[in-house]
Amino acid sequence: MIRTLLTSLFILSGLPAIAQECGPDEPCEIEGGSYHLRIPEGAGPHPVLIWYHGHRGNGASIHRGGGLQRDFLEQGYAVLAPNGVQSEAGVRSYPARDGSPRDDVAFTFSALEAAGTRANLDMDRLYAAGFSAGGSMAWLLACKAGDRLGGMVSVAGALRSPNDTDCAGLQGLPVMQVHGFADGQVPFEGRGIREWHQGSVWEILDRARIANGCRTNPDTIEVGEDFRTRSWDESCAAAPVRLDVHNGGHGLPQGWTTRARAFLESAQ
């Protein structure tokens, strides 16, 4: 009887009666694609980290533990990972530019809406992050729908071109770029690949600074053992901008999730 009463209360409150994750073996299927979801302990509502995987990856990576689990899931964040579009060769990725076969920004919010029927998610506390092609996708989401986010972190990815966005969403949005000094796969300046370009980290950070009314030179420069950080915060009229550089190449550096969560939470 008590269980029936609790279920009725959940239904009346509009919340899912039983939180349900998606994966790791089987993602949740919705129109246009699929996504993976991990839900933290507790009743919620949970803030949400949207995670975009890299080229040849998939959303199931969020089920493998590591920094996303330690620094986000175990700290009360739900982690939502949309699967990128799958090519005829079976490769998943995010084009994150004009000509993409799917509107990945729209698909992200469709996945969020569907995930909200499985768990008690706080749609007013949405954050985005991604790696490589997923980092480019995180920039695209920030540019097109930054007004719906609380912050964005891109690792080894910049805004690709051609792109039809004016990046109006960057205004008022805290953004952080993590990049390897020795990254030759996605260098700071980007590479031209056939008819498109990976985009320049310098250019998109400049656009973010201008959008947030920051001065040109950093407010602070910190040289640490693992990261060198250039921060624009005190001079910014709207939101902070940050660049973390590590000595490695194209990859996810140890400790990036700890620094990313600290940045996102301190910017609120």
C-alpha angles and dihedrals in degrees: 000000000000091000090051090050093050091049090051091050091052091050093048091048091052093241127127111264092216124026110231127194124207118230158300091188099018122033123208110266122218134160109297099016145324142279142198124230135193121189125202125226118274137054097278148167084218126202111237132230112200108209123197116199125219131254112302090012132104140208093264087083089085089070094061097080119230128117098335089057096042099043102031115017094041090045092059103271124132110223118216119189117185114204114241122239112286118229126216087262090058096252118140122210146132115254088193092190142078113305097037112154090228135037095242094185091057091043091053092058091045088055090048091051091050092046089053089067090057101045142016100263127179103226090187090066105056123152131178135209137161146168128239106320085010089053088054088050090051089054091049091051090049092050095047103032107015091131087071095051134078093207146331136224123192122192116199096339137100134189106287127220147265091046130154096210123112089201093236087152092070092073109103093003121122108228133186130188121201114193141166118240089216096045107136095163093063104010121193089259094046128227132258111239116187106299098350141057131224090226132236122278088207092053097049092045088052090052090050092050092049092047090053097043095245123157119250100250120060120264090220136013119197126186111199135171094263106016138033110210132201112188133190110191119113093050094047118103095202119013140349127264123201140183121199115190123192129187096244133090133244105337149081106286121220111266099019094120093054091052093043095054091046090053095046094048096043090052093060 
